[in-house]
Amino acid sequence: MRLARIVGAFVALVLTVTMGSALVSPADAAAKPKHDVTAQGGESSSNHFYVKGKVTTFHGKVKLLRNVAGGGFKVVKKVKVKKSGKFRTPIFQVGNKKTCFKIQVPAQGGYKKTTTPNLGCIVTR
C-alpha cells in the first residue's frame, strides 16, 4: 500500500511540474511592435497652441492626452487621422495651470498601443 501511495504522489508531482512549464509562453514569441508616431507641439501665434504629427501605421482616431498641474494624463479629445497619416489639432491651457500633452495610438493591425513621450507643456508666466 505504501508503495502505491509513493508512486501516486511522485506521478502527481511530475505532472504538476510539467503542466506548469507547458503553460509558460515560449521565449521565442515576438512581442507586437509599436506604432510609428512622430508628433510635436507648437505655437502658431501668441497664445494659439497646436499638436501635429504623422502616424504611418494607423488610420482612424488618435487620442490627445492632457496632464493638468502634475496630475495624471487623461483623454481630452480624439483626433481624426487623414489618409496620408497626418493629424493636427489645437490645444488649450487649463486656467493658469501648467498643462502638458501626449498622443496615444490604440492597438490595431498587429501593433500595440503606443503613447508618445511628453510633447511639451503650456506654462503661464
Secondary structure as GFF3:
##gff-version 3
##sequence-region A 1 125
A	DSSP	alpha_helix	2	23	.	.	.	ID=ss1
A	DSSP	beta_strand	37	45	.	.	.	ID=ss2
A	DSSP	beta_strand	48	55	.	.	.	ID=ss3
A	DSSP	beta_strand	61	68	.	.	.	ID=ss4
A	DSSP	beta_strand	74	80	.	.	.	ID=ss5
A	DSSP	beta_strand	86	91	.	.	.	ID=ss6
A	DSSP	beta_strand	99	105	.	.	.	ID=ss7
A	DSSP	beta_strand	114	115	.	.	.	ID=ss8
A	DSSP	beta_strand	120	122	.	.	.	ID=ss9
###
